[in-house]
Amino acid sequence: MLEDLSDLSPLIAATTQWLTGAYPAAGGALASVLCEMQARQAVTAAAWLRYPTPVDAALVGMAGPGGSARLDWITGADGGGAADPETYAWRTWVDEVVASWAACLLTDPELAGRAVAVLAGAGTPVEFRRLVAPDDTDRAAAALLRHPDLLAPVAALHRAQLRDLLERGSALAA
């Protein structure tokens, strides 16, 4: 059962920032907010699936999630100022697996529905409407973030692992 997973906050924030930087909103300020909300919901769901217990969250907090280097390389990003530690520090909190799973959830409605169902079965009291039932405004705002072809290289990294987890169900529901 999911309990307090607030230890995942830095990982969720950094991975959301990475996704919205790599696949920015199409439009103005409202579009940016809607895009970030969708990315945050996908990242949150992915993080809770990947780190389902407070112990898992604490361990990743101690060991660190790995950073964005491989994701930056795959997407052709420049690493966002790796020479400047203050500019680059947040990137060390990006979790590659969580970013990949979030990309899968954003581009595959069936997987997103299954993931949210697993989380609901674990007693997660959070709504993921913008992830599983985006309206036209959400879709327009996150056109790049939800584009299957653009996210394919990131989603492909760990898609099989996510599918296996969702096929088996999860210890979350226990």
NORWOZI-V707634 format. One record per residue. N is the residue number from 1. SS is DSSP state (H for helix, E for strand, - for the rest). BURIAL is I if it has 24 or more other C-alpha atoms within 12 Angstrom, else O. D_CENTER is the distance of its C-alpha to the mean C-alpha in Angstrom with 2 decimals. Layout:
BEGIN
n->N ss->SS burial->BURIAL d_center->D_CENTER
n->N ss->SS burial->BURIAL d_center->D_CENTER
END
This chain:
BEGIN
n->1 ss->- burial->O d_center->20.12
n->2 ss->- burial->I d_center->17.31
n->3 ss->- burial->O d_center->19.04
n->4 ss->- burial->O d_center->18.25
n->5 ss->- burial->I d_center->14.96
n->6 ss->H burial->O d_center->15.34
n->7 ss->H burial->I d_center->15.45
n->8 ss->H burial->I d_center->11.66
n->9 ss->H burial->I d_center->11.92
n->10 ss->H burial->I d_center->12.30
n->11 ss->H burial->I d_center->9.36
n->12 ss->H burial->I d_center->7.06
n->13 ss->H burial->I d_center->9.36
n->14 ss->H burial->I d_center->9.58
n->15 ss->H burial->I d_center->6.17
n->16 ss->H burial->I d_center->6.19
n->17 ss->H burial->I d_center->9.72
n->18 ss->H burial->I d_center->9.37
n->19 ss->H burial->I d_center->7.62
n->20 ss->H burial->I d_center->10.24
n->21 ss->H burial->I d_center->12.82
n->22 ss->H burial->I d_center->12.55
n->23 ss->- burial->I d_center->12.47
n->24 ss->- burial->I d_center->14.36
n->25 ss->- burial->I d_center->15.74
n->26 ss->- burial->I d_center->18.98
n->27 ss->- burial->O d_center->21.44
n->28 ss->- burial->O d_center->22.37
n->29 ss->H burial->O d_center->21.19
n->30 ss->H burial->O d_center->20.41
n->31 ss->H burial->I d_center->18.32
n->32 ss->H burial->I d_center->16.32
n->33 ss->H burial->I d_center->15.77
n->34 ss->H burial->I d_center->14.88
n->35 ss->H burial->I d_center->12.39
n->36 ss->H burial->I d_center->10.73
n->37 ss->H burial->I d_center->10.97
n->38 ss->H burial->I d_center->9.30
n->39 ss->H burial->I d_center->6.27
n->40 ss->H burial->I d_center->6.51
n->41 ss->H burial->I d_center->7.28
n->42 ss->H burial->I d_center->4.64
n->43 ss->H burial->I d_center->2.27
n->44 ss->H burial->I d_center->5.97
n->45 ss->H burial->I d_center->6.98
n->46 ss->H burial->I d_center->5.34
n->47 ss->H burial->I d_center->6.68
n->48 ss->H burial->I d_center->9.73
n->49 ss->H burial->I d_center->10.36
n->50 ss->H burial->I d_center->10.31
n->51 ss->- burial->I d_center->12.31
n->52 ss->- burial->I d_center->14.33
n->53 ss->- burial->I d_center->17.24
n->54 ss->H burial->O d_center->18.28
n->55 ss->H burial->O d_center->19.80
n->56 ss->H burial->I d_center->16.64
n->57 ss->H burial->I d_center->14.98
n->58 ss->H burial->O d_center->18.25
n->59 ss->H burial->O d_center->18.50
n->60 ss->H burial->I d_center->15.26
n->61 ss->H burial->I d_center->16.47
n->62 ss->H burial->O d_center->19.77
n->63 ss->H burial->O d_center->18.94
n->64 ss->- burial->I d_center->15.99
n->65 ss->- burial->I d_center->12.75
n->66 ss->- burial->I d_center->14.37
n->67 ss->- burial->I d_center->13.43
n->68 ss->- burial->I d_center->12.66
n->69 ss->H burial->I d_center->16.07
n->70 ss->H burial->I d_center->15.48
n->71 ss->H burial->I d_center->12.66
n->72 ss->H burial->I d_center->15.15
n->73 ss->H burial->O d_center->17.90
n->74 ss->H burial->O d_center->16.39
n->75 ss->H burial->O d_center->15.65
n->76 ss->- burial->O d_center->18.90
n->77 ss->- burial->O d_center->17.75
n->78 ss->- burial->O d_center->20.36
n->79 ss->- burial->I d_center->18.40
n->80 ss->- burial->I d_center->18.89
n->81 ss->- burial->O d_center->22.16
n->82 ss->- burial->O d_center->22.02
n->83 ss->- burial->O d_center->25.68
n->84 ss->- burial->O d_center->25.12
n->85 ss->H burial->O d_center->23.60
n->86 ss->H burial->O d_center->22.96
n->87 ss->H burial->O d_center->21.02
n->88 ss->H burial->O d_center->19.13
n->89 ss->H burial->O d_center->18.56
n->90 ss->H burial->I d_center->15.16
n->91 ss->H burial->I d_center->13.92
n->92 ss->H burial->I d_center->15.01
n->93 ss->H burial->I d_center->12.30
n->94 ss->- burial->I d_center->9.46
n->95 ss->- burial->I d_center->8.45
n->96 ss->H burial->I d_center->9.02
n->97 ss->H burial->I d_center->8.46
n->98 ss->H burial->I d_center->5.01
n->99 ss->H burial->I d_center->4.46
n->100 ss->H burial->I d_center->7.01
n->101 ss->H burial->I d_center->6.17
n->102 ss->H burial->I d_center->3.52
n->103 ss->H burial->I d_center->6.60
n->104 ss->H burial->I d_center->8.83
n->105 ss->H burial->I d_center->8.10
n->106 ss->H burial->I d_center->8.62
n->107 ss->H burial->I d_center->11.66
n->108 ss->- burial->I d_center->13.19
n->109 ss->H burial->O d_center->14.38
n->110 ss->H burial->O d_center->16.08
n->111 ss->H burial->I d_center->13.19
n->112 ss->H burial->I d_center->11.30
n->113 ss->H burial->I d_center->14.66
n->114 ss->H burial->I d_center->15.20
n->115 ss->H burial->I d_center->12.02
n->116 ss->H burial->I d_center->12.96
n->117 ss->H burial->I d_center->16.51
n->118 ss->H burial->I d_center->15.89
n->119 ss->H burial->I d_center->14.40
n->120 ss->H burial->I d_center->17.36
n->121 ss->H burial->O d_center->19.68
n->122 ss->- burial->I d_center->18.68
n->123 ss->- burial->O d_center->19.79
n->124 ss->- burial->I d_center->16.63
n->125 ss->- burial->O d_center->18.21
n->126 ss->- burial->O d_center->15.25
n->127 ss->- burial->O d_center->15.29
n->128 ss->- burial->I d_center->12.47
n->129 ss->H burial->O d_center->14.99
n->130 ss->H burial->I d_center->13.30
n->131 ss->H burial->I d_center->10.69
n->132 ss->H burial->I d_center->13.57
n->133 ss->- burial->O d_center->16.53
n->134 ss->- burial->I d_center->16.05
n->135 ss->- burial->O d_center->19.51
n->136 ss->H burial->O d_center->21.12
n->137 ss->H burial->O d_center->20.37
n->138 ss->H burial->I d_center->16.60
n->139 ss->H burial->I d_center->16.87
n->140 ss->H burial->I d_center->19.14
n->141 ss->H burial->I d_center->17.08
n->142 ss->- burial->I d_center->13.98
n->143 ss->- burial->I d_center->16.21
n->144 ss->- burial->I d_center->14.76
n->145 ss->- burial->I d_center->11.04
n->146 ss->- burial->I d_center->12.11
n->147 ss->- burial->I d_center->14.81
n->148 ss->H burial->O d_center->14.81
n->149 ss->H burial->O d_center->17.16
n->150 ss->H burial->I d_center->15.41
n->151 ss->H burial->I d_center->12.03
n->152 ss->H burial->I d_center->14.19
n->153 ss->H burial->I d_center->14.58
n->154 ss->H burial->I d_center->10.95
n->155 ss->H burial->I d_center->10.41
n->156 ss->H burial->I d_center->13.78
n->157 ss->H burial->O d_center->13.16
n->158 ss->H burial->I d_center->12.05
n->159 ss->H burial->I d_center->12.54
n->160 ss->H burial->O d_center->15.76
n->161 ss->H burial->O d_center->14.46
n->162 ss->H burial->I d_center->12.10
n->163 ss->H burial->I d_center->15.14
n->164 ss->H burial->O d_center->17.42
n->165 ss->H burial->I d_center->15.65
n->166 ss->H burial->I d_center->15.74
n->167 ss->H burial->O d_center->19.28
n->168 ss->H burial->O d_center->20.56
n->169 ss->- burial->O d_center->19.13
n->170 ss->- burial->I d_center->18.06
n->171 ss->H burial->O d_center->19.85
n->172 ss->H burial->I d_center->17.88
n->173 ss->H burial->O d_center->20.44
n->174 ss->- burial->O d_center->23.33
END
